[in-house]
Amino acid sequence: MMTVALVFAIACFSVGLLVTLWRLVKGPDPADRILALDTMVINVIALILLYCMWLGRPVYFEAALLLAMVGFVSTVAYCRFILRGDIIE
């Protein structure tokens, strides 16, 4: 039963990843694209964690944690670039 739930969750997050990819391509302004990139990072983290649970190996948790930190910093940097034109003051 756990395998069926994991496969269903992986399918749902994969569909969510495709929908946010569409929003990234068709976004009318930069704010939509920034939100789409941040949502894609969250979906990829969820897919990594679900895959880790499916395999039963805890090594992928560290990869998800690193991706979460890099995703947050990149979102903040991209927002600052859009607002101010530079990242480092």
Short mmCIF file of the C-alpha atoms (twelve columns), coordinates in Angstrom:
data_MODEL
# 
_entry.id   MODEL 
# 
loop_
_atom_site.group_PDB 
_atom_site.id 
_atom_site.type_symbol 
_atom_site.label_atom_id 
_atom_site.label_alt_id 
_atom_site.label_comp_id 
_atom_site.label_asym_id 
_atom_site.label_seq_id 
_atom_site.Cartn_x 
_atom_site.Cartn_y 
_atom_site.Cartn_z 
_atom_site.pdbx_PDB_model_num 
ATOM 1  C CA . MET A 1  0.000  0.000  0.000   1 
ATOM 2  C CA . MET A 2  2.886  2.361  0.756   1 
ATOM 3  C CA . THR A 3  4.311  1.829  -2.729  1 
ATOM 4  C CA . VAL A 4  1.013  2.786  -4.348  1 
ATOM 5  C CA . ALA A 5  0.848  5.975  -2.263  1 
ATOM 6  C CA . LEU A 6  4.425  6.873  -3.157  1 
ATOM 7  C CA . VAL A 7  3.857  6.298  -6.872  1 
ATOM 8  C CA . PHE A 8  0.684  8.415  -6.728  1 
ATOM 9  C CA . ALA A 9  2.514  11.224 -4.902  1 
ATOM 10 C CA . ILE A 10 5.406  11.103 -7.384  1 
ATOM 11 C CA . ALA A 11 2.931  11.330 -10.256 1 
ATOM 12 C CA . CYS A 12 1.144  14.293 -8.661  1 
ATOM 13 C CA . PHE A 13 4.362  16.209 -8.029  1 
ATOM 14 C CA . SER A 14 5.537  15.436 -11.563 1 
ATOM 15 C CA . VAL A 15 2.344  16.914 -12.978 1 
ATOM 16 C CA . GLY A 16 2.833  19.929 -10.724 1 
ATOM 17 C CA . LEU A 17 6.375  20.286 -12.038 1 
ATOM 18 C CA . LEU A 18 5.107  20.276 -15.624 1 
ATOM 19 C CA . VAL A 19 2.448  22.878 -14.836 1 
ATOM 20 C CA . THR A 20 4.997  25.194 -13.222 1 
ATOM 21 C CA . LEU A 21 7.301  24.681 -16.195 1 
ATOM 22 C CA . TRP A 22 4.458  25.918 -18.391 1 
ATOM 23 C CA . ARG A 23 4.050  28.954 -16.109 1 
ATOM 24 C CA . LEU A 24 7.789  29.589 -16.353 1 
ATOM 25 C CA . VAL A 25 7.621  29.671 -20.143 1 
ATOM 26 C CA . LYS A 26 4.332  31.570 -20.501 1 
ATOM 27 C CA . GLY A 27 4.622  33.889 -17.488 1 
ATOM 28 C CA . PRO A 28 3.561  37.405 -18.403 1 
ATOM 29 C CA . ASP A 29 5.973  39.184 -16.062 1 
ATOM 30 C CA . PRO A 30 9.187  38.408 -14.144 1 
ATOM 31 C CA . ALA A 31 7.370  37.933 -10.820 1 
ATOM 32 C CA . ASP A 32 5.442  34.976 -12.247 1 
ATOM 33 C CA . ARG A 33 8.673  33.454 -13.501 1 
ATOM 34 C CA . ILE A 34 10.360 33.879 -10.105 1 
ATOM 35 C CA . LEU A 35 7.431  32.183 -8.367  1 
ATOM 36 C CA . ALA A 36 7.480  29.397 -10.951 1 
ATOM 37 C CA . LEU A 37 11.192 28.772 -10.363 1 
ATOM 38 C CA . ASP A 38 10.693 28.706 -6.595  1 
ATOM 39 C CA . THR A 39 7.758  26.314 -6.942  1 
ATOM 40 C CA . MET A 40 9.800  24.088 -9.244  1 
ATOM 41 C CA . VAL A 41 12.550 23.884 -6.619  1 
ATOM 42 C CA . ILE A 42 9.981  22.864 -4.007  1 
ATOM 43 C CA . ASN A 43 8.525  20.209 -6.333  1 
ATOM 44 C CA . VAL A 44 11.980 18.810 -7.100  1 
ATOM 45 C CA . ILE A 45 12.753 18.640 -3.373  1 
ATOM 46 C CA . ALA A 46 9.501  16.751 -2.817  1 
ATOM 47 C CA . LEU A 47 10.336 14.344 -5.662  1 
ATOM 48 C CA . ILE A 48 13.795 13.703 -4.221  1 
ATOM 49 C CA . LEU A 49 12.343 12.999 -0.785  1 
ATOM 50 C CA . LEU A 50 9.655  10.687 -2.174  1 
ATOM 51 C CA . TYR A 51 12.260 8.815  -4.198  1 
ATOM 52 C CA . CYS A 52 14.377 8.524  -1.047  1 
ATOM 53 C CA . MET A 53 11.439 7.078  0.861   1 
ATOM 54 C CA . TRP A 54 10.738 4.656  -1.976  1 
ATOM 55 C CA . LEU A 55 14.307 3.346  -2.015  1 
ATOM 56 C CA . GLY A 56 14.733 3.448  1.734   1 
ATOM 57 C CA . ARG A 57 18.129 5.160  1.553   1 
ATOM 58 C CA . PRO A 58 18.632 8.255  3.722   1 
ATOM 59 C CA . VAL A 59 21.507 9.682  1.650   1 
ATOM 60 C CA . TYR A 60 19.128 11.645 -0.579  1 
ATOM 61 C CA . PHE A 61 17.875 13.679 2.390   1 
ATOM 62 C CA . GLU A 62 21.159 15.594 2.374   1 
ATOM 63 C CA . ALA A 63 20.777 16.331 -1.326  1 
ATOM 64 C CA . ALA A 64 17.276 17.675 -0.712  1 
ATOM 65 C CA . LEU A 65 18.544 19.853 2.126   1 
ATOM 66 C CA . LEU A 66 21.312 21.301 -0.033  1 
ATOM 67 C CA . LEU A 67 18.870 21.964 -2.859  1 
ATOM 68 C CA . ALA A 68 16.536 23.742 -0.435  1 
ATOM 69 C CA . MET A 69 19.312 26.058 0.727   1 
ATOM 70 C CA . VAL A 70 20.528 26.814 -2.794  1 
ATOM 71 C CA . GLY A 71 16.969 27.314 -4.029  1 
ATOM 72 C CA . PHE A 72 16.200 29.845 -1.306  1 
ATOM 73 C CA . VAL A 73 19.391 31.823 -1.915  1 
ATOM 74 C CA . SER A 74 18.874 31.820 -5.675  1 
ATOM 75 C CA . THR A 75 15.284 33.054 -5.314  1 
ATOM 76 C CA . VAL A 76 16.372 35.916 -3.083  1 
ATOM 77 C CA . ALA A 77 19.243 36.804 -5.422  1 
ATOM 78 C CA . TYR A 78 16.999 36.789 -8.485  1 
ATOM 79 C CA . CYS A 79 14.418 38.982 -6.732  1 
ATOM 80 C CA . ARG A 80 17.108 41.476 -5.743  1 
ATOM 81 C CA . PHE A 81 18.395 41.513 -9.298  1 
ATOM 82 C CA . ILE A 82 14.936 42.244 -10.682 1 
ATOM 83 C CA . LEU A 83 14.240 44.987 -8.120  1 
ATOM 84 C CA . ARG A 84 17.623 46.759 -8.015  1 
ATOM 85 C CA . GLY A 85 19.527 45.692 -11.093 1 
ATOM 86 C CA . ASP A 86 22.408 44.220 -9.094  1 
ATOM 87 C CA . ILE A 87 22.867 41.514 -6.492  1 
ATOM 88 C CA . ILE A 88 25.823 42.759 -4.461  1 
ATOM 89 C CA . GLU A 89 25.736 46.291 -3.135  1 
# 
